[in-house]
Amino acid sequence: MLRVSNLCKSYGPVKAVDNVCFELEKGKILAIIGPSGGGKSTVLRLLNGLETPDSGSIYFINSQGYIENGTFGLVFQEYNLFPQYTVLGNLTLAPKLLKKNYSQAIEILEKVGLTDKKNNYPSQLSGGQKQRTAIARALMLKPDILCFDEPTSALDPKLTEEIVNIINQLKGEQTIIIVTHDMDVMRGTADITAIMDNGKLRLDI
Amino acid sequence: MSSNTTLWDVTLNLLDGFKLNAVIFFVTLTISLPLGMIVTFGLTSKIYPVKWLCKFLVWIIRGTPLLLQLYIVFYIPGMLFGMPMRNRMLATLIAFVINYSMYFAEIYRGALENIPKGQFEAGKVLGLSKTQIFFHVILFQVIKRITAPIGNEVITLVKDTSLARVIAVQEILMVAGRYIGYALIWPLFYTGVFFLSATAVVTFVFGRLERGLNHATGE
C-alpha cells in the first residue's frame, strides 16, 4: 500500500501541493481530477522524484504493516520517447543499462498492441501509438505504482478509448494513479476518485 | 617563378600553398571540436566563476575579428614578454583553434539547451544515472542538432584559412599573390577553384551526415 502524508510543495509564494494525504491499496486505480494548474501534475512529479517535496512523506507499507521499498513509473503527457531508438529500443534501453531483465518486452508490446511496430521509430508513430509505447516503456521496469499524466489530453475520442482499454486491462494487477482534467474519461475505470484544486486534494467524491 | 606560368605549373604551386590551408583546416577541426565541448561544460557550469570566465572568453573571441586575433597571437608574446613568436604556423593554429572552439562551444550550448527537458526527466524516471542519460539519450540528439550549424562553421573555416597570409604563412592566396609581381592576376582568381572544391567536399560530407542522422531516427 502507498501512503502519502502531509505532502507540500511551493514555488515561491504559490502552494502547488498543500498538505496532500492519501493511501492507495495494491491493484487499485486512483484518478486525480481537477483544473489545469491545480497541482495534480506536481503530485506525480513529487512521487516520481522529479521534484523534491518541501515537507511530507511518501512510503510503501507491506501487509504486515512494515515500511518497504517501492518504485514508481511515469507515463508523461508528452510521451518523451527517445527519438533515436525504435519502439523496442525505447522499451529495452533502461533495463539493458541497469542490467535488468528485458525478455518481457515482446509480451508487453503484445499487451499494448504494438508488436507490429516494434522496429518503428517514434517519428513514424501516431499519437496513440506513441502513448502506448510510453506505457509499455514504463511497464518494463515493473513499477509498484504506474502514474499517468494527462494520458488522453492529446488524443481524439477513438484513441482515448484505446488508452482507457489498456488501463482497464491493467486494472487489478497494476496499481495506477491517473491525473486528468477530463472527468468523463476515467468514469468507470478508477476505483477511487479525488479532486485537486489550489494544491489541495479531496478524496471520495 | 617567372618562367613557371603555365596552368600546370601554377596549379602545382598553388597546390603547395593549399597544403598549408589544409593543415590549418584539419588541425583546427581536430582540436577545436573537442575543446569546444569543454568550453560548453564551462558555459553551462553551476560554478559561477567558471561560467562567467567562459562567457567572457566567448564574448571576446566572437566579438573581435579573427584577423586581429592572428595579429595578437603572433605579435603580443614578443611585444609584452620579449618572447617573439617565431613559428608563424603555430601562431596561426593557436589563433584558429581558440577562435573556432568558442564558436563550436556556443553551438553545442545552444543545442544542449534546446533538448526538451522531458528527455532528461524520462531518463531519470527510468532510473538512469546522469552519465547514462547524457551518453545514451542526449548526446545523439545534440549531434543531430549541431550538424547543420557546425557544417556552416566548417565551410567558413575552409575560407578563413586564407587569413593566415596576414602573418606571412605561405598559404594559397599568398602564393597566388606573388604572381601579381609578374603581371599575372589570374592565379589569384584561380585559387577560387581550390576553395570551391574543398567546400564542395565539406558540403557533401555534411549532407551525407545529416541524411544518416535523419535515417537513424526513421525520418
HADDOCK unambig.tbl for C-alpha pairs under 7 A between the chains (distance, minus, plus):
assign (segid A and resid 48 and name CA) (segid B and resid 125 and name CA) 6.42 0.50 0.50
assign (segid A and resid 50 and name CA) (segid B and resid 121 and name CA) 6.98 0.50 0.50
assign (segid A and resid 73 and name CA) (segid B and resid 125 and name CA) 6.61 0.50 0.50
assign (segid A and resid 74 and name CA) (segid B and resid 125 and name CA) 6.80 0.50 0.50
assign (segid A and resid 80 and name CA) (segid B and resid 118 and name CA) 5.60 0.50 0.50
assign (segid A and resid 80 and name CA) (segid B and resid 119 and name CA) 5.72 0.50 0.50
assign (segid A and resid 80 and name CA) (segid B and resid 122 and name CA) 6.20 0.50 0.50
assign (segid A and resid 82 and name CA) (segid B and resid 137 and name CA) 6.67 0.50 0.50
assign (segid A and resid 83 and name CA) (segid B and resid 217 and name CA) 5.84 0.50 0.50
assign (segid A and resid 84 and name CA) (segid B and resid 216 and name CA) 6.23 0.50 0.50
assign (segid A and resid 84 and name CA) (segid B and resid 217 and name CA) 4.70 0.50 0.50
assign (segid A and resid 85 and name CA) (segid B and resid 217 and name CA) 6.98 0.50 0.50
assign (segid A and resid 94 and name CA) (segid B and resid 126 and name CA) 6.19 0.50 0.50
assign (segid A and resid 94 and name CA) (segid B and resid 128 and name CA) 6.71 0.50 0.50
assign (segid A and resid 121 and name CA) (segid B and resid 217 and name CA) 5.99 0.50 0.50
assign (segid A and resid 121 and name CA) (segid B and resid 218 and name CA) 5.46 0.50 0.50
assign (segid A and resid 123 and name CA) (segid B and resid 218 and name CA) 6.45 0.50 0.50
assign (segid A and resid 123 and name CA) (segid B and resid 219 and name CA) 6.62 0.50 0.50
assign (segid A and resid 124 and name CA) (segid B and resid 218 and name CA) 6.68 0.50 0.50
